[in-house]
Amino acid sequence: MKMSLINLVEFPILGDERGSLIALEAMKNIPFDIKRVYYIFGADETIARGFHAHKALQQVAVCVAGKCRMVLDDGYLKEDVWLDSPNKGLLIGNNIWREMHDFSSNCVLLVFASEYYDESDYIRNYDEFLKEAHKPFIHSLSDVKSENIGSDTKIWQYSVILKDAVIGENCNICAHTLIENDVRIGNNVTVKSGVYIWDGVTIEDNVFIGPSVTFTNDKNPRSKQYPDEFSKTIIKFGASIGANATILPGITIGQNAMIGAGAVVTKSVPDHAIMIGNPAIIKGYVNK
């Protein structure tokens, strides 16, 4: 379930019979070092403002007088919230599109920023923002040489992906994996930890590869002796391969097939077949 974008910060109201007071402090009730403060006032209630995101900068926005409606958008979810109290701040993170609407005539919107003004930190075009929001996540501890990785794909730590590999959209490549050059992976594929995908393997859309599944691509392996071409293995749409299964080279696993954990698959598998054992045999069929 997607977490809410609305992150409100409540500021304690101090004071006595003389009136109220709110103290705002960096790294305390403002959760970053404050580099810049600005405020908006006298805004036309019919004209919206904002319409940008920041690559790095964070902000806390507070209506110290009046009210306005804030719209936040992370490229997946859009939410709005009214700021209408001087003891309520809205924390806005980086890579969040923000808009300000429906200013009251007496609105004073105070904004604390984590960085100095830097035009290069702004994203002012919404299509550019969506491209940034949906770009693949590549963990800093992975080693990814390929640039052919689709939007919304996540690649986790200690994964190694060679430069000619192609990976589709919305995939999850878990930690401690290896993907060689002549590999094609479709959309919505899950590759769990401990999986090494060698040259010659094609994985179609919506496939699940369980932890420590073993692929092979050479029927007669010898050290330092390489075939002219590695065997081609195809995992078709919607198939699932359970943990620790072994897939021998040059076979096709059919659409929506289910390979049981620990199975050793020595020959091609029909669509929808359930395979178990060593060597794997057909135990039944998944409902089509």
C-alpha positions in Angstrom: 0.0 0.0 0.0 1.4 3.4 -1.0 2.2 5.7 2.0 0.5 9.1 2.2 2.4 12.1 0.8 0.9 14.3 3.5 3.4 14.6 6.3 2.2 17.2 8.8 4.4 18.5 11.6 2.7 19.9 14.7 4.4 22.8 16.4 3.7 23.3 20.1 2.0 26.6 20.9 3.8 28.5 23.7 2.8 31.8 25.4 0.6 33.1 28.1 -2.1 35.7 28.6 -0.2 38.1 26.5 -0.6 35.9 23.4 0.8 32.8 21.7 4.3 32.0 20.4 5.7 29.2 18.2 9.4 28.5 18.1 10.9 26.8 15.0 14.3 25.3 15.2 16.5 23.6 12.7 17.1 19.9 13.2 14.4 19.9 15.9 10.8 20.6 14.8 12.2 21.6 11.3 13.9 18.3 10.4 16.8 19.8 8.4 19.3 22.6 8.5 17.5 25.8 7.3 19.4 27.5 4.4 16.6 29.7 3.1 13.3 31.2 4.3 10.7 33.0 2.2 7.0 33.8 2.4 4.2 34.4 0.0 1.5 37.0 0.7 -1.1 39.0 -1.2 -1.7 36.0 -3.6 -4.7 36.0 -5.9 -7.0 33.2 -4.9 -7.9 32.5 -8.5 -4.2 31.9 -9.5 -2.4 28.7 -8.5 1.3 28.7 -7.8 4.1 26.2 -7.5 4.0 23.7 -10.4 7.5 22.3 -9.8 9.5 19.7 -8.0 13.0 19.8 -6.5 15.7 17.1 -7.1 17.3 17.5 -3.7 15.7 20.3 -1.7 13.2 19.7 1.2 10.7 22.2 2.5 8.4 22.8 5.4 5.4 25.1 4.5 3.3 26.8 7.2 0.4 29.2 6.8 1.0 31.7 9.6 -2.1 33.5 8.6 -5.1 32.6 6.5 -5.2 29.3 4.5 -4.3 27.7 1.2 -4.7 24.2 -0.3 -1.5 22.3 -1.1 -1.4 19.5 -3.8 1.4 17.0 -3.7 2.2 14.4 -6.4 5.0 11.8 -6.5 4.2 10.5 -10.0 2.1 7.7 -8.6 -0.2 9.3 -6.1 -1.7 12.8 -5.8 -3.1 14.2 -2.6 -4.1 17.6 -1.3 -4.3 19.1 2.2 -5.4 22.5 3.6 -2.8 24.5 5.5 -4.9 26.7 7.8 -3.1 26.9 11.2 0.1 28.5 12.3 1.0 25.4 14.4 0.7 23.0 11.5 3.6 22.6 8.9 3.7 20.4 5.8 7.0 18.6 5.2 7.6 18.3 1.4 10.4 16.0 0.4 12.5 16.0 -2.7 11.1 14.7 -6.0 7.6 15.8 -5.1 5.6 17.9 -7.5 3.8 20.7 -5.5 1.0 23.1 -6.3 -0.6 25.8 -4.2 -4.3 26.6 -4.7 -7.2 28.6 -3.2 -5.3 31.3 -1.3 -7.4 33.2 1.2 -7.1 37.0 0.9 -5.2 37.2 4.2 -2.9 34.1 3.5 0.7 34.3 4.5 2.6 31.2 3.5 6.0 30.8 5.2 8.4 28.3 3.7 11.6 26.9 5.2 14.1 25.3 2.7 17.0 22.9 3.3 19.1 24.4 0.5 19.9 27.8 -1.0 18.2 28.8 -4.2 19.5 26.8 -7.1 17.6 26.9 -10.4 19.3 23.6 -11.5 17.5 21.8 -8.6 14.1 22.7 -10.0 12.0 20.4 -12.3 9.4 22.8 -13.9 8.0 20.5 -16.6 5.5 17.9 -15.5 6.5 15.4 -18.2 10.1 15.7 -17.2 9.1 15.2 -13.6 7.2 12.0 -14.4 10.2 10.7 -16.3 12.4 11.4 -13.2 9.8 9.9 -10.8 9.6 6.7 -12.8 13.2 6.2 -13.7 14.7 2.9 -12.5 16.1 2.7 -9.0 19.6 1.4 -9.0 21.2 0.8 -5.6 24.5 2.5 -5.0 26.1 -0.8 -4.0 25.1 -2.5 -7.3 27.3 -2.7 -10.4 25.1 -1.9 -13.4 26.7 -1.3 -16.8 23.5 -1.6 -18.9 21.5 1.5 -19.9 18.7 -0.6 -21.3 16.6 -0.7 -18.1 12.9 0.1 -18.1 11.0 2.6 -15.9 10.0 1.7 -12.3 12.5 -1.2 -12.3 14.4 -1.7 -9.0 17.9 -3.2 -8.8 19.2 -3.9 -5.3 22.6 -4.1 -3.7 25.4 -6.4 -4.9 23.7 -7.0 -8.3 25.9 -7.1 -11.3 24.4 -6.4 -14.7 26.5 -6.4 -17.9 26.2 -3.7 -20.5 24.2 -5.4 -23.2 21.5 -6.9 -20.9 18.0 -5.6 -21.5 15.6 -5.4 -18.6 12.0 -4.2 -19.0 9.7 -2.0 -16.9 8.5 -2.6 -13.3 10.9 -5.4 -12.6 12.4 -6.3 -9.2 16.0 -7.5 -9.3 16.9 -8.5 -5.8 20.3 -8.4 -4.1 23.2 -10.8 -5.0 22.2 -11.4 -8.6 24.2 -11.5 -11.9 22.8 -10.8 -15.4 25.1 -11.4 -18.4 25.1 -9.6 -21.7 22.9 -11.8 -24.0 19.9 -11.7 -21.6 16.5 -10.3 -22.3 14.1 -9.8 -19.4 10.5 -8.5 -20.0 8.2 -6.4 -17.9 7.0 -7.1 -14.4 9.6 -9.8 -13.7 10.8 -10.7 -10.2 14.3 -12.1 -9.8 15.0 -13.1 -6.2 18.4 -13.2 -4.5 21.1 -15.7 -5.5 20.1 -16.0 -9.2 22.6 -15.8 -12.0 21.2 -15.4 -15.5 23.7 -16.4 -18.1 24.0 -15.5 -21.8 21.3 -17.0 -24.0 18.4 -16.7 -21.5 15.2 -14.9 -22.4 12.6 -14.2 -19.7 9.2 -12.9 -20.9 6.8 -10.7 -19.0 5.3 -11.4 -15.6 7.7 -14.2 -14.7 8.8 -15.1 -11.2 12.3 -16.5 -10.6 12.6 -17.8 -7.0 15.7 -17.5 -4.8 18.8 -19.5 -5.9 17.3 -20.7 -9.1 20.1 -22.1 -11.3 20.2 -21.4 -15.0 22.8 -23.2 -17.3 23.7 -22.4 -20.9 26.3 -25.0 -21.9 25.5 -28.7 -22.3 29.2 -29.8 -22.3 31.0 -27.2 -20.1 34.8 -27.2 -19.9 37.0 -24.7 -18.3 38.2 -22.1 -20.7 36.4 -23.8 -23.6 33.5 -21.8 -25.0 30.9 -22.9 -27.6 30.4 -20.8 -30.7 26.9 -20.0 -29.4 25.4 -20.6 -26.0 22.2 -22.6 -25.8 19.0 -20.6 -25.8 16.6 -20.9 -22.9 13.2 -19.2 -22.9 10.9 -18.7 -19.9 7.5 -17.7 -21.3 4.9 -15.3 -20.1 3.7 -15.7 -16.5 5.8 -18.8 -15.6 7.0 -19.2 -12.0 10.2 -21.1 -11.0 10.5 -22.1 -7.4 13.5 -21.8 -5.1 16.6 -23.8 -5.9 15.2 -25.2 -9.1 17.8 -26.0 -11.8 17.0 -25.3 -15.5 19.2 -27.2 -18.0 20.2 -25.4 -21.2 18.3 -25.1 -24.4 14.8 -25.6 -23.1 11.6 -23.6 -23.1 9.3 -23.3 -20.0 5.8 -22.7 -21.2 3.4 -19.9 -20.5 2.1 -19.9 -16.9 4.0 -23.1 -16.0 4.8 -23.7 -12.4 8.2 -25.2 -11.5 8.4 -26.6 -8.0 11.1 -25.8 -5.5 14.2 -27.9 -6.1 13.0 -29.4 -9.4 15.6 -30.3 -12.0 14.1 -29.4 -15.4 15.8 -31.4 -18.1 13.4 -30.8 -21.1 11.0 -28.3 -22.3 7.8 -27.7 -20.3 4.3 -27.3 -21.8 2.1 -24.3 -21.1 0.4 -24.4 -17.7 2.3 -27.5 -16.5 3.2 -28.1 -12.9 6.7 -29.7 -12.7 8.3 -31.3 -9.6 11.1 -33.7 -8.8 14.6 -34.7 -10.2 14.3 -35.1 -13.1 11.2 -32.9 -13.1 7.9 -34.6 -14.3 4.5 -33.2 -15.0 2.3 -33.5 -11.8 -0.7 -31.5 -13.1 -1.7 -28.3 -14.8 -2.5 -24.8 -13.6 -6.0 -23.7 -14.4 -5.9 -21.7 -17.6 
